[in-house]
């Protein structure tokens, strides 16, 4: 029965930019390149990182790169490749790893398809768990002329690791300065994919391909599920017209990053204090927030303003933040599209589906900051004034499942700027703006796998970050009728 595969391009797809700098540096360390970069090398790489491949650059690569490798000892190049594998694996985009894991779990073969020389990328592919590599091969002097057929080099034992197929009998051999078989680029890459698929009984109609480049259009068009990743301008236009998925592997699904900038980065510029004159936001403990790695940010919920305030704090820390958002928000016209583009994860409370939790866990494993309001919704009525907070288990569950720390956050005063009873915030109150405090506590990992007890601990930690008046018994600060009314939405409850 035919199987399926997922084919991944390397530069600007699995990696944020070109693999060239890592490879060149390793070649220099091993004495195969001059110590100083070629004049203009950094400029060419910068253009590639920003705009992708160009036809003149690729034609030059096809002619010049094999000639530059003439006389290189094969054993030295393969030692270089071991260094390259480490360097490149550290650059792989976080959501690329998640996508590869999805395909692996679905039983699809993983294939790296790249123009980069095979001997330089095979150890990297093995390190990432690829089943095979389709890459340009440089001919080894004395190995015969060959006939250029890719399928002569395809090993039927696809399940073996790619590095198991590297010939060790090259102690005294060098490259002769020519290409052995296909130049695995554009139509040559598509032909390599087709030949490999035929030799390994792969159904391309059920397969996936990922690339950033318009020059990989032949490969993308050859599979049933093409995906444009960090697409160059021409591929972005083509993929939009064809309604192909367009993704960025350094951001969650649904978050666009044209020119490398995601909408939340733009929003962060608008969250500057001078642009929010109707509220005075004070942030304490921001240094407690880790600068990298997955973190569950768990805050109490008092106002519709809370997500904006948490986003403001995360922007001050230089990190984008993702939220779990109700489907009523993510599915709304205009607002829903904006919310999803900001990285919100859709939650349908009535469905009982685990899909939101799975997507949230993926984001955390990919090193994202995920904000959760464990109370689920803004408390209403007398419950709003209770000193003990009750929470749902989602935040703790995600922390336990992913191994990520929880950073408790105490919010206070947001209801004075936007009470639940109002459809809009009090943006005209610039003469006497209310003070809102955001206090970030020390990140921690739950001390027990008992989700109920761990949730109680989390809510207690959040309460400890609130001002003293939040912990007073309600009998000592009985809410007035107006205060109670401010906790009820103007119409059907929307959370």
C-alpha positions as CSV (number, residue, x, y, z in Angstrom):
1,X,0.0,0.0,0.0
2,X,1.5,3.4,-0.9
3,X,2.7,5.5,1.9
4,X,3.1,9.3,2.3
5,X,6.0,11.6,3.1
6,X,6.7,15.1,4.1
7,X,9.5,16.9,2.2
8,X,11.2,19.9,3.8
9,X,13.4,22.5,2.3
10,X,16.3,23.7,4.5
11,X,17.2,27.4,4.1
12,X,14.5,29.9,5.2
13,X,12.2,27.0,5.8
14,X,13.6,24.8,8.6
15,X,16.1,27.5,9.4
16,X,15.3,31.3,9.8
17,X,17.8,32.1,7.1
18,X,20.7,30.7,5.1
19,X,22.7,27.7,6.3
20,X,25.8,29.2,4.5
21,X,27.3,31.1,7.5
22,X,27.3,28.0,9.7
23,X,28.8,25.9,6.9
24,X,31.4,28.5,5.9
25,X,32.5,29.0,9.5
26,X,33.0,25.2,9.9
27,X,34.9,25.0,6.7
28,X,37.2,27.8,7.8
29,X,37.8,26.1,11.1
30,X,39.0,23.0,9.3
31,X,41.2,24.9,6.9
32,X,39.1,24.4,3.7
33,X,38.2,28.1,3.2
34,X,40.3,31.3,3.6
35,X,40.0,32.8,7.1
36,X,38.5,36.0,5.8
37,X,35.1,36.0,4.1
38,X,34.9,36.7,0.4
39,X,34.1,40.4,-0.2
40,X,30.4,40.8,-0.5
41,X,29.6,37.4,1.1
42,X,27.7,39.0,4.0
43,X,25.7,41.2,1.7
44,X,24.7,38.3,-0.5
45,X,23.6,36.3,2.6
46,X,21.7,39.3,4.0
47,X,19.8,39.7,0.7
48,X,19.0,35.9,0.7
49,X,17.8,36.0,4.3
50,X,15.5,39.0,3.5
51,X,14.2,38.1,0.1
52,X,15.0,34.4,-0.6
53,X,16.7,32.9,-3.6
54,X,17.5,34.7,-6.8
55,X,18.1,33.1,-10.2
56,X,21.6,34.7,-10.8
57,X,22.8,33.6,-7.3
58,X,21.6,30.0,-7.8
59,X,23.2,29.8,-11.3
60,X,26.4,31.0,-9.8
61,X,26.2,28.5,-7.0
62,X,25.6,25.7,-9.5
63,X,28.8,26.6,-11.3
64,X,31.1,27.9,-8.6
65,X,30.4,25.8,-5.5
66,X,31.5,22.4,-6.9
67,X,34.6,24.0,-8.4
68,X,35.5,25.5,-5.1
69,X,35.3,22.1,-3.5
70,X,37.7,20.5,-6.0
71,X,40.5,18.8,-4.2
72,X,38.8,18.9,-0.7
73,X,39.4,15.6,1.2
74,X,36.1,13.9,1.7
75,X,37.1,12.8,5.2
76,X,37.7,16.4,6.2
77,X,34.4,17.5,4.8
78,X,32.6,14.9,6.8
79,X,34.3,16.1,9.9
80,X,33.1,19.6,9.0
81,X,29.6,18.1,8.6
82,X,29.6,16.9,12.2
83,X,30.2,20.5,13.4
84,X,27.6,21.8,10.9
85,X,25.0,19.3,12.3
86,X,25.3,20.8,15.8
87,X,25.3,24.4,14.6
88,X,22.3,24.0,12.3
89,X,20.2,22.0,14.7
90,X,20.4,24.9,17.2
91,X,18.9,27.2,14.5
92,X,15.9,25.0,13.5
93,X,12.7,27.0,14.0
94,X,10.6,25.8,17.0
95,X,7.4,25.1,15.2
96,X,9.3,23.2,12.4
97,X,10.1,20.6,15.0
98,X,6.5,20.4,16.1
99,X,5.4,20.0,12.5
100,X,7.9,17.2,11.9
101,X,6.7,15.4,15.0
102,X,3.1,15.6,13.7
103,X,4.1,13.9,10.4
104,X,6.2,11.3,12.2
105,X,3.3,10.5,14.5
106,X,1.0,10.2,11.5
107,X,3.4,7.6,9.9
108,X,4.8,9.8,7.2
109,X,8.4,9.6,6.1
110,X,10.5,12.7,6.7
111,X,12.7,13.8,3.8
112,X,15.1,16.7,3.7
113,X,15.2,18.2,0.2
114,X,17.9,20.8,-0.3
115,X,20.5,22.1,-2.7
116,X,23.1,22.1,0.0
117,X,25.7,19.3,-0.6
118,X,24.7,15.9,0.7
119,X,28.0,15.2,2.6
120,X,27.5,18.5,4.6
121,X,23.9,18.0,5.6
122,X,23.5,14.2,6.1
123,X,24.6,14.3,9.8
124,X,22.3,17.2,10.4
125,X,19.4,15.3,8.9
126,X,20.2,12.3,11.0
127,X,20.3,14.4,14.1
128,X,16.8,15.7,13.4
129,X,15.4,12.3,12.7
130,X,14.9,12.5,8.9
131,X,14.4,9.2,7.1
132,X,16.2,10.3,4.0
133,X,18.1,13.2,2.3
134,X,17.7,14.5,-1.3
135,X,20.7,16.8,-1.8
136,X,23.2,17.8,-4.4
137,X,26.1,15.4,-4.5
138,X,29.7,16.3,-5.4
139,X,31.5,13.7,-7.4
140,X,34.4,12.0,-5.7
141,X,37.5,11.7,-7.9
142,X,38.1,8.1,-9.1
143,X,34.5,7.0,-8.4
144,X,33.6,6.9,-12.1
145,X,31.5,9.2,-14.2
146,X,28.1,7.7,-13.2
147,X,25.0,8.3,-15.2
148,X,23.5,11.0,-13.1
149,X,20.5,9.0,-12.0
150,X,19.2,9.7,-8.6
151,X,17.5,6.4,-8.1
152,X,20.9,4.5,-8.3
153,X,21.7,6.1,-5.0
154,X,18.4,5.5,-3.2
155,X,18.6,2.9,-0.5
156,X,15.5,0.7,-0.3
157,X,16.0,0.5,3.5
158,X,14.3,3.8,4.1
159,X,13.9,3.2,7.8
160,X,17.7,3.2,8.3
161,X,19.2,6.4,9.5
162,X,20.6,8.6,6.7
163,X,24.1,8.6,8.3
164,X,24.2,4.8,8.1
165,X,24.5,5.2,4.4
166,X,27.6,7.4,4.4
167,X,30.5,5.4,2.9
168,X,33.5,5.4,5.3
169,X,35.9,4.1,2.6
170,X,37.0,7.6,1.5
171,X,40.2,8.0,3.5
172,X,42.3,9.0,0.5
173,X,39.7,10.5,-1.8
174,X,38.9,14.1,-2.8
175,X,36.1,15.8,-4.8
176,X,36.8,16.4,-8.5
177,X,34.9,19.7,-8.8
178,X,31.8,18.4,-10.6
179,X,28.2,17.4,-9.6
180,X,27.2,13.8,-9.5
181,X,23.6,13.6,-10.8
182,X,21.0,16.2,-10.2
183,X,21.6,19.7,-9.0
184,X,18.8,19.5,-6.4
185,X,17.2,22.8,-7.0
186,X,13.9,23.9,-8.7
187,X,13.0,21.3,-11.3
188,X,15.9,19.2,-10.3
189,X,14.6,19.0,-6.8
190,X,11.1,18.1,-8.1
191,X,12.6,15.3,-10.2
192,X,14.6,14.0,-7.2
193,X,11.4,13.9,-5.2
194,X,9.5,12.1,-7.9
195,X,12.2,9.5,-8.4
196,X,12.6,8.9,-4.7
197,X,8.9,8.6,-4.2
198,X,8.6,6.0,-7.0
199,X,11.5,4.0,-5.6
200,X,10.0,4.0,-2.1
201,X,6.3,3.5,-3.0
202,X,5.3,7.0,-1.8
203,X,2.0,8.5,-2.9
204,X,2.8,12.1,-3.7
205,X,-0.9,13.0,-3.8
206,X,-1.0,12.2,0.0
207,X,2.3,13.8,0.7
208,X,3.4,17.3,2.0
209,X,6.1,19.7,0.9
210,X,7.4,22.8,2.7
211,X,9.4,25.6,1.1
212,X,9.9,29.3,1.1
213,X,11.0,29.7,-2.5
214,X,9.1,30.4,-5.8
215,X,11.8,28.2,-7.4
216,X,10.5,25.3,-5.4
217,X,7.2,25.6,-7.1
218,X,7.7,22.4,-9.1
219,X,8.2,20.4,-5.9
220,X,5.3,22.1,-4.1
221,X,3.0,21.5,-7.1
222,X,4.0,17.8,-7.2
223,X,2.4,16.9,-3.9
224,X,-1.2,17.0,-2.7
225,X,-0.4,19.2,0.3
226,X,1.9,22.1,-0.5
227,X,2.8,24.5,2.2
228,X,4.5,27.9,1.8
229,X,6.8,28.6,4.7
230,X,8.1,32.1,5.3
231,X,7.4,32.6,1.6
232,X,9.4,35.0,-0.6
233,X,7.2,37.7,-2.2
234,X,6.4,35.8,-5.3
235,X,5.6,32.5,-3.6
236,X,3.4,34.5,-1.1
237,X,1.4,35.9,-4.0
238,X,1.1,32.6,-5.7
239,X,0.2,30.7,-2.6
240,X,-2.4,33.3,-1.7
241,X,-4.0,32.9,-5.1
242,X,-3.9,29.1,-4.9
243,X,-5.2,29.2,-1.3
244,X,-2.2,27.1,-0.1
245,X,-1.4,27.2,3.6
246,X,1.1,30.0,4.5
247,X,2.9,29.5,7.7
248,X,5.9,30.8,9.6
249,X,7.8,28.2,11.7
250,X,8.9,30.7,14.2
251,X,5.3,31.6,15.2
252,X,2.2,29.6,16.1
253,X,-0.2,28.4,13.3
254,X,-2.4,31.2,12.0
255,X,0.1,34.0,13.0
256,X,1.5,35.7,9.9
257,X,5.0,37.2,9.9
258,X,5.5,38.9,6.5
259,X,9.0,40.5,6.5
260,X,9.6,38.8,9.8
261,X,7.3,41.0,11.8
262,X,4.2,39.6,13.4
263,X,1.1,41.7,14.3
264,X,1.7,41.5,18.0
265,X,5.1,43.3,17.5
266,X,3.2,46.1,15.9
267,X,0.6,46.1,18.7
268,X,3.4,46.3,21.3
269,X,4.4,49.6,19.8
270,X,0.9,50.8,20.5
271,X,0.9,49.7,24.1
272,X,3.3,52.4,25.2
273,X,2.2,54.3,28.3
274,X,1.9,57.6,26.4
275,X,-0.6,56.0,24.1
276,X,-2.7,54.7,27.0
277,X,-3.4,58.0,28.9
278,X,-6.7,56.7,30.3
279,X,-4.9,54.1,32.5
280,X,-1.8,54.2,34.7
281,X,-0.1,50.8,34.5
282,X,2.5,49.9,37.1
283,X,4.5,46.7,36.6
284,X,6.5,45.0,39.3
285,X,8.6,41.8,39.2
286,X,9.1,41.9,35.4
287,X,12.6,40.5,35.9
288,X,11.0,37.3,37.2
289,X,9.8,36.5,33.8
290,X,12.2,34.2,31.9
291,X,13.6,35.8,28.8
292,X,13.3,32.6,26.7
293,X,11.7,29.2,26.8
294,X,8.1,28.1,27.3
295,X,6.3,29.6,30.3
296,X,2.7,29.4,31.5
297,X,1.7,32.9,32.6
298,X,-1.3,32.5,35.0
299,X,-3.2,35.6,36.1
300,X,-6.4,36.4,37.9
301,X,-9.3,37.9,35.9
302,X,-11.0,41.1,36.8
303,X,-11.8,42.9,33.6
304,X,-12.0,42.8,29.8
305,X,-8.8,44.9,29.9
306,X,-6.8,42.0,31.5
307,X,-5.4,40.5,28.2
308,X,-4.3,43.9,27.0
309,X,-2.5,44.6,30.3
310,X,-0.8,41.2,30.3
311,X,0.2,41.8,26.7
312,X,1.6,45.2,27.7
313,X,3.7,43.5,30.4
314,X,5.0,40.8,28.1
315,X,5.9,43.4,25.5
316,X,7.9,45.3,28.1
317,X,9.8,42.0,28.7
318,X,10.4,41.7,24.9
319,X,8.3,38.6,24.5
320,X,5.1,37.9,22.5
321,X,2.4,36.2,24.4
322,X,-0.3,33.8,23.3
323,X,-3.8,33.5,24.9
324,X,-6.5,31.0,25.1
325,X,-9.6,32.8,23.7
326,X,-13.3,31.8,23.5
327,X,-14.7,30.9,20.1
328,X,-17.1,33.8,20.5
329,X,-14.1,36.1,20.1
330,X,-12.0,34.2,17.6
331,X,-15.0,33.6,15.3
332,X,-16.3,37.2,15.4
333,X,-16.1,39.2,12.1
334,X,-13.0,41.3,11.8
335,X,-12.1,41.1,15.5
336,X,-11.8,37.3,15.2
337,X,-9.3,37.5,12.4
338,X,-7.2,40.1,14.3
339,X,-7.4,38.0,17.5
340,X,-6.2,34.9,15.6
341,X,-3.4,36.8,13.9
342,X,-2.2,37.9,17.4
343,X,-1.7,34.2,18.3
344,X,-4.9,33.5,20.2
345,X,-5.9,29.8,20.6
346,X,-9.5,29.1,19.9
347,X,-11.5,27.5,22.7
348,X,-15.0,26.1,22.3
349,X,-16.1,25.3,25.9
350,X,-19.1,23.3,24.8
351,X,-17.2,20.9,22.5
352,X,-15.1,19.3,25.2
353,X,-12.3,19.0,22.7
354,X,-8.7,18.7,23.8
355,X,-7.6,20.5,20.7
356,X,-7.0,23.9,22.4
357,X,-4.9,22.2,25.1
358,X,-2.9,20.3,22.5
359,X,-2.2,23.5,20.5
360,X,-1.3,25.4,23.7
361,X,1.1,22.6,24.7
362,X,2.8,22.8,21.3
363,X,3.3,26.6,21.7
364,X,4.9,26.1,25.2
365,X,7.2,23.3,23.9
366,X,8.2,25.7,21.1
367,X,9.3,28.2,23.6
368,X,6.3,30.5,23.6
369,X,4.8,32.5,26.5
370,X,1.2,31.3,27.1
371,X,-1.1,33.4,29.2
372,X,-4.0,31.7,31.0
373,X,-6.7,33.1,33.2
374,X,-7.4,30.1,35.5
375,X,-10.7,31.5,36.7
376,X,-11.9,31.0,33.1
377,X,-14.2,34.1,33.3
378,X,-14.5,37.3,35.3
379,X,-16.3,36.5,38.6
380,X,-19.7,38.2,38.9
381,X,-21.6,39.5,41.9
382,X,-20.4,38.7,45.4
383,X,-17.9,36.2,44.1
384,X,-15.9,39.0,42.5
385,X,-15.1,40.3,46.0
386,X,-14.1,36.9,47.6
387,X,-10.5,36.8,49.0
388,X,-10.0,33.2,47.9
389,X,-9.8,32.6,44.2
390,X,-11.1,29.4,42.5
391,X,-9.4,28.2,39.4
392,X,-9.7,25.7,36.7
393,X,-7.0,23.1,36.1
394,X,-5.8,24.1,32.6
395,X,-2.8,26.1,33.5
396,X,-1.4,23.5,35.9
397,X,-2.2,20.7,33.6
398,X,-0.2,22.3,30.8
399,X,2.7,23.0,33.1
400,X,2.8,19.4,34.2
401,X,2.5,18.0,30.7
402,X,5.1,20.2,29.2
403,X,7.5,20.6,32.1
404,X,7.3,24.3,31.7
405,X,7.3,26.7,34.8
406,X,4.3,28.7,35.8
407,X,4.7,32.4,36.4
408,X,1.9,33.7,38.6
409,X,0.6,37.2,37.9
410,X,-1.5,39.4,40.1
411,X,-3.7,42.0,38.4
412,X,-5.4,44.7,40.4
413,X,-7.5,47.8,39.4
414,X,-8.2,46.8,35.8
415,X,-12.0,46.8,36.6
416,X,-11.7,50.6,37.4
417,X,-10.6,51.2,33.8
418,X,-13.0,48.8,32.1
419,X,-15.6,47.2,34.4
420,X,-17.5,44.2,33.2
421,X,-20.7,46.2,33.1
422,X,-19.3,48.5,30.4
423,X,-19.1,47.6,26.7
424,X,-16.1,49.8,26.2
425,X,-13.2,51.0,28.4
426,X,-13.2,54.4,30.0
427,X,-10.8,55.9,27.4
428,X,-11.9,59.5,28.1
429,X,-10.8,59.4,31.7
430,X,-7.4,61.0,31.1
431,X,-7.7,63.6,33.8
432,X,-7.7,61.1,36.7
433,X,-6.7,57.7,35.2
434,X,-7.0,54.7,37.6
435,X,-3.9,52.9,38.7
436,X,-3.6,49.3,37.5
437,X,-0.9,47.1,39.0
438,X,0.7,44.0,37.4
439,X,2.9,41.9,39.7
440,X,4.8,39.0,38.3
441,X,5.8,36.4,40.8
442,X,8.7,33.9,40.8
443,X,8.2,31.1,38.3
444,X,7.9,27.7,39.8
445,X,7.0,24.1,38.9
446,X,4.1,22.3,40.6
447,X,5.3,20.3,43.5
448,X,2.6,17.6,43.0
449,X,1.0,15.8,40.1
450,X,-2.4,16.1,41.8
451,X,-4.0,18.7,39.5
452,X,-6.5,19.8,42.1
453,X,-4.0,20.5,44.8
454,X,-1.6,22.1,42.4
455,X,-4.4,24.5,41.2
456,X,-5.1,25.5,44.8
457,X,-1.5,26.3,45.2
458,X,-1.4,28.4,42.0
459,X,-4.4,30.5,43.0
460,X,-2.9,31.0,46.5
461,X,0.3,32.3,44.9
462,X,-1.7,34.7,42.7
463,X,-3.5,36.0,45.8
464,X,-0.2,36.6,47.5
465,X,0.7,39.0,44.7
466,X,-2.4,41.2,45.2
467,X,-2.6,44.2,47.6
468,X,-3.6,43.6,51.2
469,X,-7.2,44.8,50.5
470,X,-7.7,41.8,48.2
471,X,-7.1,39.4,51.1
472,X,-9.5,41.0,53.5
473,X,-12.5,39.0,54.5
474,X,-15.5,40.2,52.5
475,X,-17.5,41.0,55.7
476,X,-15.0,43.8,56.3
477,X,-15.6,45.4,52.9
478,X,-19.1,44.6,52.0
479,X,-19.6,45.7,48.3
480,X,-22.2,48.4,47.6
481,X,-25.0,47.8,45.1
482,X,-23.1,49.9,42.5
483,X,-20.0,47.8,43.0
484,X,-22.0,44.6,42.6
485,X,-23.7,46.0,39.5
486,X,-20.3,46.7,37.9
487,X,-19.5,43.0,37.9
488,X,-22.4,42.0,35.7
489,X,-22.2,42.4,31.9
490,X,-24.7,44.6,30.0
491,X,-26.7,41.8,28.4
492,X,-26.0,38.1,27.9
493,X,-22.9,37.0,29.8
494,X,-19.8,36.9,27.6
495,X,-17.1,36.2,30.2
